[in-house]
Amino acid sequence: MSKERPLENPVLEAIYSRRSVREYTPEIPPRELIREVIKAGIWAPSGLNNQPWRFVIVWDPEIRRRLAELTRYGTIIRQAPVVIAVFLDQKVMYHQLKDHQSAGACLQNMLLAAHALGLGGVWLGEILKNADQVRQVLELPEGLELAAVVALGYPNDRRPRKGRKPLESFILKEIG
């Protein structure tokens, strides 16, 4: 543990050690692990506990290939054994900003759970520019807003995690 992380706490250690993984082994994770990742996602906070997130789990290589065509990060989607498209259900949304913040919390929970389960994952957002086409490829009705696509698999990406700027560079002021 670095000098910046003196506390020994499993939650903090998971946060500090998780990284975005963009390369995967060909091994296919068990469905139970992927469902556990989603379960962790749905335990994220949401305004009024509206739980607006919805998921499409894509194991099929042909559907992944079609999704990959919709983003410049298509190699990641093609290589990942599974991807999860995360949507917000507009019928249960009540405040766009709060619901998008909830989606971010859901995604972070999913990535932390994947890390804790020995999987690697990455949150892909560039594909949002083609959200309507993603919905069409997945044969979903309107009213579902794409929040992100998460690629998952066993990590084969050995690049070191990038560091962070010092804490002091982010604090504008401390009052009191």
N, C-alpha and C positions, 0 to 999 in steps of 0.2 A: 504494500500500500504506500502511496506517495505521501509526502509531508503535508499535502493539501487535504488529505483524507484521513485524519487521525482516528475517527470514530470507527469502531468495528460493529457493523450493523448489516444484516443480510439484505435489507431493502436498499440501503444506501450503496452497498457494494454492487448490487445488481444494476442500479442506475449508473454508477460510475464505470462499470465494466462492459455494459452493453454497447454494441456498435452496430452500424449498418453493414449488413453482409450482402454482397452482390454476386457471389459465386458459391455454387452448391455442388455437393457430390450427387451422383445419380440415385442414391438411395432414397426411397420414398418413405416419408414419415408415416407412422400409423395414424389412422383417422382419429383415434382417441386424443392424440396430442394436438391435432389441429382443432378439434372441438374444444379442448381445454384452453387453447389460445383465444378462441372466440368467447368462451365463457368468461375469461379474465377481462376481455374487452367490454362485455355487457355489465360488468361491475363498476365501470367508470361512473362518475357523477354526471347527472343531467338535470337541467332545470325542471322543477316540478316532477322529477322522476319520470319524465316522459319517455326515456329510453328510445330515442328516435332512430337508432342504428339498425341496419339490416345487412345481411351478408350473402354473398354468393361465393361458394367454394369451388374453385376450378381445378380439377385434376386432369381433365382431358387435354392432351397435347395439341390437338387441332384447334380447340377454342383458345388455348394459351397463345398459339401461333397467330390467330386472328387478332387477339388483344395486343400482341407484341407489335403488330403493324400500326397500331394507333399511338405509339410513343417512340421517341428516340432512344429509350432505354429498353427496347424490345428484347435485346440479348438476355437481360436479366429475367424477363418474363418467360422467354422460351426455355431457359436453362433451369429455372426453379421447378421443382417437382409439383408444387401447388402454389396457387395464388388465391388471395381472398379479395374480392371487390367489396368495399365498404360503402354503403349508401345511407343517406338520411331519408326517412319516410316523411314526405312533406305533409301528409295527413295528420301526423302527430306532432309536427314541429310547432312551436309557438313563438319563438323569437330567433330569427336567423343567426345572429351573432352568437347567442348563448348555445344554440344547437350545434353550430360549427365548432365552438370551443369544446363541447361535449364529445364531438366526433374526434377531436384531437386527443382528448383524454382517453377515449376508447382505443385509439390507435396506439398510444403510448403503452397502455396496459397490455395490449396484444404483443407488442414488441418485447416488453419486459418478460411476459410469460413465455414467449418463444425462447428467449435467452435462458430463462430459468430451466426450461425443459431440454436444453441442449441443441436447440434449433437456431438458425440464423435467419434474420429477416431484414427487409428494407421497405420503407414507406415510400411509395412512388406517387408523386403528385403531378408530374408533367403531363400525364395522360389525361388530366382533367380538361385539357383543351379539346378533347374529343369525347366528352362525357356522353353525348347523345349516341354516338356510334358504339361506345362500350355497352350502353343499355340495350342497343339493338343486337349486338353480338350475343349478349346474355339473354335475349328475348324477354326483357322486362318492360313493364308498362311505364308510361310517364308518371310523374309524381314521386319518383325515386331519384334523389340527387346524389351523384357520385361524389364521395368524399376523398377516396384514395384507393389505390390497389396496393396490397401487401404481398410481396413475394416471400416464400418460406421454403426452407429445406435445411439439410445438414450442412454446416459451413465448410467451404473449401476455399475460403478467402482469408489469406494470412497477412493482409496488409495491416499495419498497426493502426490503432484508433488515433484519430487526430485529437490533439489536446484542446484545451480551452484557455481563453484569455483569463488573466487574473480576476478574481471576484471583484476587486476594487474598481475595475474598469466598467462594471455594469451598474454600480450603485450610484444613483444621481445625488442623493443626500440621505442622511439619517437624522431624523428629527426626534428629539427628546432623549 
